Amino acid sequence: MIDWSSCPAVERDPERVSGSWVFRNTRVPVIALFENLEGGASIDDFLLWFPGVTKEQVEAILEYTIQSLKADLQAA
């Protein structure tokens, strides 16, 4: 499981969006990015559909995910 607490592009507040990790300063859950990508959407599609999210946030989340997965592999 990825620990999002040190990713600056996201935030979590137990009072908002059921405490889900969201893109900072939005109500868009991080999981929405991965669900849309899995469904065949492009990053540009996602940004169009969720105008409060920036390309820099998406890139930061994807990079953070890659680095977290690499760290998990090295720890195994």
C-alpha positions in Angstrom: 0.0 0.0 0.0 1.3 3.4 -0.9 1.8 5.9 1.9 0.5 9.2 0.4 1.4 11.3 3.5 4.6 12.6 2.1 3.3 13.3 -1.4 2.9 17.1 -1.7 0.3 16.9 -4.5 -2.3 15.3 -2.3 -4.1 15.8 1.0 -6.6 14.1 3.3 -9.1 15.5 5.7 -11.4 13.2 7.5 -14.2 15.8 7.1 -14.0 15.8 3.3 -14.7 13.1 0.7 -14.9 10.5 3.5 -11.3 11.0 4.4 -10.0 9.8 1.0 -6.7 11.1 -0.4 -7.6 13.9 -2.8 -5.6 16.2 -5.1 -4.5 19.1 -3.0 -7.1 22.0 -2.9 -9.7 19.9 -4.7 -12.3 17.2 -3.8 -11.1 14.9 -6.6 -10.0 11.6 -5.1 -6.6 10.3 -6.2 -8.2 6.9 -7.0 -10.2 8.7 -9.8 -7.0 9.2 -11.7 -6.1 5.5 -11.7 -9.6 4.4 -12.4 -9.8 6.7 -15.4 -6.4 5.7 -16.7 -7.4 2.0 -16.3 -10.6 2.8 -18.3 -8.6 4.1 -21.2 -8.6 7.8 -20.6 -5.6 9.9 -21.3 -4.1 12.3 -18.8 -5.4 15.1 -21.0 -8.9 13.6 -20.8 -8.6 13.4 -17.0 -7.5 17.1 -16.8 -10.4 18.1 -19.0 -12.9 16.2 -16.9 -11.5 17.4 -13.5 -10.6 21.1 -14.1 -9.4 21.7 -10.6 -6.5 19.2 -11.0 -3.3 20.4 -12.6 -1.0 18.5 -14.9 1.8 19.1 -12.4 -0.3 17.3 -9.7 -0.9 14.3 -12.0 2.7 14.1 -12.9 3.7 14.3 -9.2 1.3 11.5 -8.2 2.4 9.3 -11.0 6.1 9.8 -10.2 5.4 9.3 -6.5 3.6 6.0 -7.3 6.5 4.8 -9.4 9.1 5.6 -6.7 6.9 4.0 -4.0 6.6 0.8 -6.1 10.3 0.7 -6.8 11.0 1.1 -3.0 8.6 -1.8 -2.3 10.4 -4.0 -4.8 13.8 -3.2 -3.3 12.5 -3.9 0.2 11.1 -7.3 -0.8 
